[in-house]
Amino acid sequence: MERNKFIPSEVIAYLEWKIGNNLETDEEMRVYEDYKWNGKFSRNTYKQLLKEMYKEYRGE
């Protein structure tokens, strides 16, 4: 089975895509703003976005 890994810049790009299409949650918007201002990323939200990206990649 092929395992895919996403790098942090891909996660940020995915989050920016969600924001551009008005699909983000308040939590994701807060995390994005915090990342842009402070360069920090909430670990739990990051993991949640990764799971979402894997589902999207697999077509679920």
PyMOL Python script that loads the backbone (N, CA, C, O; Angstrom):
from pymol import cmd

cmd.read_pdbstr("""\
ATOM      1  N   MET A   1       0.840  -1.173   0.000  1.00  0.00           N
ATOM      2  CA  MET A   1       0.000   0.000   0.000  1.00  0.00           C
ATOM      3  C   MET A   1       0.886   1.238   0.000  1.00  0.00           C
ATOM      4  O   MET A   1       1.858   1.326   0.751  1.00  0.00           O
ATOM      5  N   GLU A   2       0.541   2.170  -0.837  1.00  0.00           N
ATOM      6  CA  GLU A   2       1.305   3.406  -0.954  1.00  0.00           C
ATOM      7  C   GLU A   2       0.942   4.356   0.181  1.00  0.00           C
ATOM      8  O   GLU A   2      -0.232   4.554   0.493  1.00  0.00           O
ATOM      9  N   ARG A   3       1.958   4.932   0.784  1.00  0.00           N
ATOM     10  CA  ARG A   3       1.710   5.881   1.869  1.00  0.00           C
ATOM     11  C   ARG A   3       2.103   7.272   1.389  1.00  0.00           C
ATOM     12  O   ARG A   3       3.198   7.477   0.865  1.00  0.00           O
ATOM     13  N   ASN A   4       1.213   8.199   1.571  1.00  0.00           N
ATOM     14  CA  ASN A   4       1.460   9.569   1.140  1.00  0.00           C
ATOM     15  C   ASN A   4       1.769  10.434   2.340  1.00  0.00           C
ATOM     16  O   ASN A   4       1.164  10.292   3.403  1.00  0.00           O
ATOM     17  N   LYS A   5       2.705  11.319   2.158  1.00  0.00           N
ATOM     18  CA  LYS A   5       3.040  12.266   3.210  1.00  0.00           C
ATOM     19  C   LYS A   5       2.883  13.661   2.641  1.00  0.00           C
ATOM     20  O   LYS A   5       3.299  13.948   1.518  1.00  0.00           O
ATOM     21  N   PHE A   6       2.286  14.503   3.422  1.00  0.00           N
ATOM     22  CA  PHE A   6       2.113  15.889   3.021  1.00  0.00           C
ATOM     23  C   PHE A   6       3.074  16.750   3.829  1.00  0.00           C
ATOM     24  O   PHE A   6       3.222  16.565   5.037  1.00  0.00           O
ATOM     25  N   ILE A   7       3.719  17.683   3.161  1.00  0.00           N
ATOM     26  CA  ILE A   7       4.618  18.594   3.857  1.00  0.00           C
ATOM     27  C   ILE A   7       3.810  19.787   4.365  1.00  0.00           C
ATOM     28  O   ILE A   7       2.729  20.062   3.843  1.00  0.00           O
ATOM     29  N   PRO A   8       4.313  20.497   5.370  1.00  0.00           N
ATOM     30  CA  PRO A   8       3.546  21.609   5.957  1.00  0.00           C
ATOM     31  C   PRO A   8       3.069  22.650   4.947  1.00  0.00           C
ATOM     32  O   PRO A   8       1.978  23.197   5.104  1.00  0.00           O
ATOM     33  N   SER A   9       3.858  22.934   3.922  1.00  0.00           N
ATOM     34  CA  SER A   9       3.422  23.929   2.935  1.00  0.00           C
ATOM     35  C   SER A   9       2.191  23.448   2.167  1.00  0.00           C
ATOM     36  O   SER A   9       1.372  24.265   1.747  1.00  0.00           O
ATOM     37  N   GLU A  10       2.050  22.135   1.977  1.00  0.00           N
ATOM     38  CA  GLU A  10       0.860  21.597   1.322  1.00  0.00           C
ATOM     39  C   GLU A  10      -0.361  21.719   2.226  1.00  0.00           C
ATOM     40  O   GLU A  10      -1.469  21.968   1.751  1.00  0.00           O
ATOM     41  N   VAL A  11      -0.158  21.544   3.517  1.00  0.00           N
ATOM     42  CA  VAL A  11      -1.259  21.692   4.468  1.00  0.00           C
ATOM     43  C   VAL A  11      -1.727  23.147   4.487  1.00  0.00           C
ATOM     44  O   VAL A  11      -2.929  23.411   4.510  1.00  0.00           O
ATOM     45  N   ILE A  12      -0.785  24.091   4.479  1.00  0.00           N
ATOM     46  CA  ILE A  12      -1.132  25.513   4.439  1.00  0.00           C
ATOM     47  C   ILE A  12      -1.863  25.836   3.142  1.00  0.00           C
ATOM     48  O   ILE A  12      -2.849  26.574   3.157  1.00  0.00           O
ATOM     49  N   ALA A  13      -1.395  25.295   2.019  1.00  0.00           N
ATOM     50  CA  ALA A  13      -2.057  25.530   0.735  1.00  0.00           C
ATOM     51  C   ALA A  13      -3.485  24.990   0.755  1.00  0.00           C
ATOM     52  O   ALA A  13      -4.398  25.626   0.230  1.00  0.00           O
ATOM     53  N   TYR A  14      -3.678  23.823   1.357  1.00  0.00           N
ATOM     54  CA  TYR A  14      -5.018  23.241   1.471  1.00  0.00           C
ATOM     55  C   TYR A  14      -5.917  24.134   2.326  1.00  0.00           C
ATOM     56  O   TYR A  14      -7.081  24.361   1.994  1.00  0.00           O
ATOM     57  N   LEU A  15      -5.368  24.632   3.421  1.00  0.00           N
ATOM     58  CA  LEU A  15      -6.129  25.518   4.298  1.00  0.00           C
ATOM     59  C   LEU A  15      -6.472  26.818   3.575  1.00  0.00           C
ATOM     60  O   LEU A  15      -7.585  27.325   3.718  1.00  0.00           O
ATOM     61  N   GLU A  16      -5.536  27.362   2.805  1.00  0.00           N
ATOM     62  CA  GLU A  16      -5.803  28.576   2.027  1.00  0.00           C
ATOM     63  C   GLU A  16      -6.878  28.319   0.975  1.00  0.00           C
ATOM     64  O   GLU A  16      -7.706  29.189   0.708  1.00  0.00           O
ATOM     65  N   TRP A  17      -6.867  27.119   0.373  1.00  0.00           N
ATOM     66  CA  TRP A  17      -7.901  26.761  -0.594  1.00  0.00           C
ATOM     67  C   TRP A  17      -9.274  26.729   0.082  1.00  0.00           C
ATOM     68  O   TRP A  17     -10.255  27.233  -0.464  1.00  0.00           O
ATOM     69  N   LYS A  18      -9.331  26.128   1.282  1.00  0.00           N
ATOM     70  CA  LYS A  18     -10.597  26.073   2.020  1.00  0.00           C
ATOM     71  C   LYS A  18     -11.094  27.477   2.349  1.00  0.00           C
ATOM     72  O   LYS A  18     -12.286  27.760   2.234  1.00  0.00           O
ATOM     73  N   ILE A  19     -10.183  28.350   2.756  1.00  0.00           N
ATOM     74  CA  ILE A  19     -10.560  29.722   3.092  1.00  0.00           C
ATOM     75  C   ILE A  19     -11.050  30.448   1.847  1.00  0.00           C
ATOM     76  O   ILE A  19     -12.036  31.183   1.903  1.00  0.00           O
ATOM     77  N   GLY A  20     -10.370  30.250   0.728  1.00  0.00           N
ATOM     78  CA  GLY A  20     -10.766  30.879  -0.531  1.00  0.00           C
ATOM     79  C   GLY A  20     -12.136  30.441  -1.008  1.00  0.00           C
ATOM     80  O   GLY A  20     -12.828  31.201  -1.686  1.00  0.00           O
ATOM     81  N   ASN A  21     -12.538  29.228  -0.664  1.00  0.00           N
ATOM     82  CA  ASN A  21     -13.838  28.698  -1.074  1.00  0.00           C
ATOM     83  C   ASN A  21     -14.874  28.759   0.041  1.00  0.00           C
ATOM     84  O   ASN A  21     -15.942  28.157  -0.071  1.00  0.00           O
ATOM     85  N   ASN A  22     -14.566  29.482   1.118  1.00  0.00           N
ATOM     86  CA  ASN A  22     -15.463  29.645   2.270  1.00  0.00           C
ATOM     87  C   ASN A  22     -15.898  28.313   2.872  1.00  0.00           C
ATOM     88  O   ASN A  22     -17.064  28.140   3.227  1.00  0.00           O
ATOM     89  N   LEU A  23     -14.969  27.379   2.987  1.00  0.00           N
ATOM     90  CA  LEU A  23     -15.255  26.066   3.569  1.00  0.00           C
ATOM     91  C   LEU A  23     -14.613  25.886   4.938  1.00  0.00           C
ATOM     92  O   LEU A  23     -14.753  24.829   5.553  1.00  0.00           O
ATOM     93  N   GLU A  24     -13.912  26.907   5.419  1.00  0.00           N
ATOM     94  CA  GLU A  24     -13.173  26.792   6.680  1.00  0.00           C
ATOM     95  C   GLU A  24     -14.090  26.930   7.883  1.00  0.00           C
ATOM     96  O   GLU A  24     -15.156  27.541   7.811  1.00  0.00           O
ATOM     97  N   THR A  25     -13.653  26.351   8.981  1.00  0.00           N
ATOM     98  CA  THR A  25     -14.352  26.537  10.250  1.00  0.00           C
ATOM     99  C   THR A  25     -13.711  27.721  10.968  1.00  0.00           C
ATOM    100  O   THR A  25     -12.657  28.209  10.559  1.00  0.00           O
ATOM    101  N   ASP A  26     -14.349  28.173  12.031  1.00  0.00           N
ATOM    102  CA  ASP A  26     -13.778  29.271  12.816  1.00  0.00           C
ATOM    103  C   ASP A  26     -12.423  28.870  13.392  1.00  0.00           C
ATOM    104  O   ASP A  26     -11.495  29.677  13.440  1.00  0.00           O
ATOM    105  N   GLU A  27     -12.320  27.624  13.825  1.00  0.00           N
ATOM    106  CA  GLU A  27     -11.063  27.113  14.384  1.00  0.00           C
ATOM    107  C   GLU A  27      -9.948  27.154  13.339  1.00  0.00           C
ATOM    108  O   GLU A  27      -8.831  27.579  13.632  1.00  0.00           O
ATOM    109  N   GLU A  28     -10.258  26.711  12.119  1.00  0.00           N
ATOM    110  CA  GLU A  28      -9.255  26.714  11.055  1.00  0.00           C
ATOM    111  C   GLU A  28      -8.834  28.130  10.692  1.00  0.00           C
ATOM    112  O   GLU A  28      -7.660  28.379  10.418  1.00  0.00           O
ATOM    113  N   MET A  29      -9.778  29.054  10.690  1.00  0.00           N
ATOM    114  CA  MET A  29      -9.445  30.447  10.387  1.00  0.00           C
ATOM    115  C   MET A  29      -8.540  31.021  11.471  1.00  0.00           C
ATOM    116  O   MET A  29      -7.587  31.737  11.167  1.00  0.00           O
ATOM    117  N   ARG A  30      -8.829  30.713  12.725  1.00  0.00           N
ATOM    118  CA  ARG A  30      -8.006  31.193  13.834  1.00  0.00           C
ATOM    119  C   ARG A  30      -6.594  30.622  13.732  1.00  0.00           C
ATOM    120  O   ARG A  30      -5.613  31.334  13.948  1.00  0.00           O
ATOM    121  N   VAL A  31      -6.497  29.338  13.401  1.00  0.00           N
ATOM    122  CA  VAL A  31      -5.192  28.696  13.260  1.00  0.00           C
ATOM    123  C   VAL A  31      -4.409  29.316  12.109  1.00  0.00           C
ATOM    124  O   VAL A  31      -3.205  29.545  12.226  1.00  0.00           O
ATOM    125  N   TYR A  32      -5.083  29.585  11.010  1.00  0.00           N
ATOM    126  CA  TYR A  32      -4.404  30.190   9.858  1.00  0.00           C
ATOM    127  C   TYR A  32      -3.870  31.577  10.206  1.00  0.00           C
ATOM    128  O   TYR A  32      -2.734  31.913   9.873  1.00  0.00           O
ATOM    129  N   GLU A  33      -4.694  32.376  10.876  1.00  0.00           N
ATOM    130  CA  GLU A  33      -4.251  33.714  11.270  1.00  0.00           C
ATOM    131  C   GLU A  33      -3.090  33.633  12.253  1.00  0.00           C
ATOM    132  O   GLU A  33      -2.135  34.404  12.157  1.00  0.00           O
ATOM    133  N   ASP A  34      -3.171  32.705  13.192  1.00  0.00           N
ATOM    134  CA  ASP A  34      -2.089  32.531  14.160  1.00  0.00           C
ATOM    135  C   ASP A  34      -0.807  32.099  13.454  1.00  0.00           C
ATOM    136  O   ASP A  34       0.282  32.552  13.805  1.00  0.00           O
ATOM    137  N   TYR A  35      -0.938  31.229  12.465  1.00  0.00           N
ATOM    138  CA  TYR A  35       0.231  30.780  11.706  1.00  0.00           C
ATOM    139  C   TYR A  35       0.861  31.944  10.947  1.00  0.00           C
ATOM    140  O   TYR A  35       2.081  32.110  10.955  1.00  0.00           O
ATOM    141  N   LYS A  36       0.029  32.745  10.296  1.00  0.00           N
ATOM    142  CA  LYS A  36       0.551  33.868   9.515  1.00  0.00           C
ATOM    143  C   LYS A  36       1.214  34.917  10.399  1.00  0.00           C
ATOM    144  O   LYS A  36       2.239  35.487  10.024  1.00  0.00           O
ATOM    145  N   TRP A  37       0.641  35.174  11.564  1.00  0.00           N
ATOM    146  CA  TRP A  37       1.175  36.209  12.450  1.00  0.00           C
ATOM    147  C   TRP A  37       2.345  35.724  13.287  1.00  0.00           C
ATOM    148  O   TRP A  37       3.327  36.448  13.451  1.00  0.00           O
ATOM    149  N   ASN A  38       2.259  34.514  13.817  1.00  0.00           N
ATOM    150  CA  ASN A  38       3.256  34.037  14.778  1.00  0.00           C
ATOM    151  C   ASN A  38       4.112  32.877  14.279  1.00  0.00           C
ATOM    152  O   ASN A  38       5.103  32.520  14.916  1.00  0.00           O
ATOM    153  N   GLY A  39       3.739  32.293  13.154  1.00  0.00           N
ATOM    154  CA  GLY A  39       4.495  31.157  12.642  1.00  0.00           C
ATOM    155  C   GLY A  39       4.270  29.876  13.420  1.00  0.00           C
ATOM    156  O   GLY A  39       5.059  28.937  13.312  1.00  0.00           O
ATOM    157  N   LYS A  40       3.189  29.826  14.213  1.00  0.00           N
ATOM    158  CA  LYS A  40       2.874  28.639  15.011  1.00  0.00           C
ATOM    159  C   LYS A  40       1.662  27.934  14.423  1.00  0.00           C
ATOM    160  O   LYS A  40       0.803  28.549  13.791  1.00  0.00           O
ATOM    161  N   PHE A  41       1.617  26.626  14.650  1.00  0.00           N
ATOM    162  CA  PHE A  41       0.512  25.825  14.151  1.00  0.00           C
ATOM    163  C   PHE A  41      -0.017  24.971  15.286  1.00  0.00           C
ATOM    164  O   PHE A  41       0.762  24.303  15.967  1.00  0.00           O
ATOM    165  N   SER A  42      -1.327  24.979  15.505  1.00  0.00           N
ATOM    166  CA  SER A  42      -1.949  24.129  16.515  1.00  0.00           C
ATOM    167  C   SER A  42      -1.816  22.672  16.075  1.00  0.00           C
ATOM    168  O   SER A  42      -2.238  22.304  14.978  1.00  0.00           O
ATOM    169  N   ARG A  43      -1.234  21.858  16.930  1.00  0.00           N
ATOM    170  CA  ARG A  43      -0.985  20.461  16.581  1.00  0.00           C
ATOM    171  C   ARG A  43      -2.278  19.702  16.283  1.00  0.00           C
ATOM    172  O   ARG A  43      -2.336  18.937  15.320  1.00  0.00           O
ATOM    173  N   ASN A  44      -3.301  19.902  17.089  1.00  0.00           N
ATOM    174  CA  ASN A  44      -4.560  19.177  16.891  1.00  0.00           C
ATOM    175  C   ASN A  44      -5.225  19.560  15.577  1.00  0.00           C
ATOM    176  O   ASN A  44      -5.711  18.692  14.851  1.00  0.00           O
ATOM    177  N   THR A  45      -5.249  20.842  15.266  1.00  0.00           N
ATOM    178  CA  THR A  45      -5.861  21.277  14.018  1.00  0.00           C
ATOM    179  C   THR A  45      -5.042  20.796  12.830  1.00  0.00           C
ATOM    180  O   THR A  45      -5.603  20.422  11.801  1.00  0.00           O
ATOM    181  N   TYR A  46      -3.721  20.803  12.964  1.00  0.00           N
ATOM    182  CA  TYR A  46      -2.841  20.307  11.907  1.00  0.00           C
ATOM    183  C   TYR A  46      -3.150  18.840  11.614  1.00  0.00           C
ATOM    184  O   TYR A  46      -3.266  18.447  10.453  1.00  0.00           O
ATOM    185  N   LYS A  47      -3.282  18.030  12.666  1.00  0.00           N
ATOM    186  CA  LYS A  47      -3.590  16.611  12.496  1.00  0.00           C
ATOM    187  C   LYS A  47      -4.967  16.428  11.860  1.00  0.00           C
ATOM    188  O   LYS A  47      -5.156  15.546  11.022  1.00  0.00           O
ATOM    189  N   GLN A  48      -5.924  17.259  12.258  1.00  0.00           N
ATOM    190  CA  GLN A  48      -7.268  17.189  11.690  1.00  0.00           C
ATOM    191  C   GLN A  48      -7.231  17.509  10.195  1.00  0.00           C
ATOM    192  O   GLN A  48      -7.888  16.839   9.397  1.00  0.00           O
ATOM    193  N   LEU A  49      -6.470  18.524   9.820  1.00  0.00           N
ATOM    194  CA  LEU A  49      -6.346  18.881   8.408  1.00  0.00           C
ATOM    195  C   LEU A  49      -5.668  17.768   7.612  1.00  0.00           C
ATOM    196  O   LEU A  49      -6.055  17.496   6.476  1.00  0.00           O
ATOM    197  N   LEU A  50      -4.663  17.125   8.198  1.00  0.00           N
ATOM    198  CA  LEU A  50      -4.001  16.011   7.517  1.00  0.00           C
ATOM    199  C   LEU A  50      -4.980  14.875   7.249  1.00  0.00           C
ATOM    200  O   LEU A  50      -4.997  14.318   6.151  1.00  0.00           O
ATOM    201  N   LYS A  51      -5.792  14.530   8.237  1.00  0.00           N
ATOM    202  CA  LYS A  51      -6.788  13.472   8.050  1.00  0.00           C
ATOM    203  C   LYS A  51      -7.756  13.842   6.935  1.00  0.00           C
ATOM    204  O   LYS A  51      -8.118  13.005   6.109  1.00  0.00           O
ATOM    205  N   GLU A  52      -8.167  15.096   6.920  1.00  0.00           N
ATOM    206  CA  GLU A  52      -9.082  15.582   5.891  1.00  0.00           C
ATOM    207  C   GLU A  52      -8.426  15.501   4.511  1.00  0.00           C
ATOM    208  O   GLU A  52      -9.074  15.125   3.534  1.00  0.00           O
ATOM    209  N   MET A  53      -7.142  15.855   4.434  1.00  0.00           N
ATOM    210  CA  MET A  53      -6.415  15.793   3.164  1.00  0.00           C
ATOM    211  C   MET A  53      -6.279  14.357   2.680  1.00  0.00           C
ATOM    212  O   MET A  53      -6.422  14.097   1.485  1.00  0.00           O
ATOM    213  N   TYR A  54      -6.003  13.415   3.587  1.00  0.00           N
ATOM    214  CA  TYR A  54      -5.907  12.008   3.204  1.00  0.00           C
ATOM    215  C   TYR A  54      -7.234  11.509   2.640  1.00  0.00           C
ATOM    216  O   TYR A  54      -7.260  10.802   1.633  1.00  0.00           O
ATOM    217  N   LYS A  55      -8.332  11.878   3.290  1.00  0.00           N
ATOM    218  CA  LYS A  55      -9.651  11.474   2.794  1.00  0.00           C
ATOM    219  C   LYS A  55      -9.906  12.066   1.417  1.00  0.00           C
ATOM    220  O   LYS A  55     -10.417  11.381   0.530  1.00  0.00           O
ATOM    221  N   GLU A  56      -9.559  13.316   1.236  1.00  0.00           N
ATOM    222  CA  GLU A  56      -9.735  13.995  -0.050  1.00  0.00           C
ATOM    223  C   GLU A  56      -8.878  13.316  -1.123  1.00  0.00           C
ATOM    224  O   GLU A  56      -9.328  13.115  -2.251  1.00  0.00           O
ATOM    225  N   TYR A  57      -7.650  12.968  -0.765  1.00  0.00           N
ATOM    226  CA  TYR A  57      -6.728  12.333  -1.703  1.00  0.00           C
ATOM    227  C   TYR A  57      -7.233  10.956  -2.133  1.00  0.00           C
ATOM    228  O   TYR A  57      -7.121  10.578  -3.299  1.00  0.00           O
ATOM    229  N   ARG A  58      -7.793  10.212  -1.173  1.00  0.00           N
ATOM    230  CA  ARG A  58      -8.312   8.875  -1.472  1.00  0.00           C
ATOM    231  C   ARG A  58      -9.682   8.915  -2.130  1.00  0.00           C
ATOM    232  O   ARG A  58     -10.160   7.894  -2.623  1.00  0.00           O
ATOM    233  N   GLY A  59     -10.322  10.084  -2.142  1.00  0.00           N
ATOM    234  CA  GLY A  59     -11.621  10.214  -2.783  1.00  0.00           C
ATOM    235  C   GLY A  59     -12.787   9.798  -1.918  1.00  0.00           C
ATOM    236  O   GLY A  59     -13.828   9.398  -2.440  1.00  0.00           O
ATOM    237  N   GLU A  60     -12.640   9.882  -0.622  1.00  0.00           N
ATOM    238  CA  GLU A  60     -13.722   9.487   0.293  1.00  0.00           C
ATOM    239  C   GLU A  60     -14.678  10.624   0.509  1.00  0.00           C
ATOM    240  O   GLU A  60     -15.652  10.480   1.248  1.00  0.00           O
TER     241      GLU A  60
END
""", "prot")
cmd.dss("prot")
cmd.show_as("cartoon", "prot")
cmd.util.cbc("prot")
cmd.orient("prot")
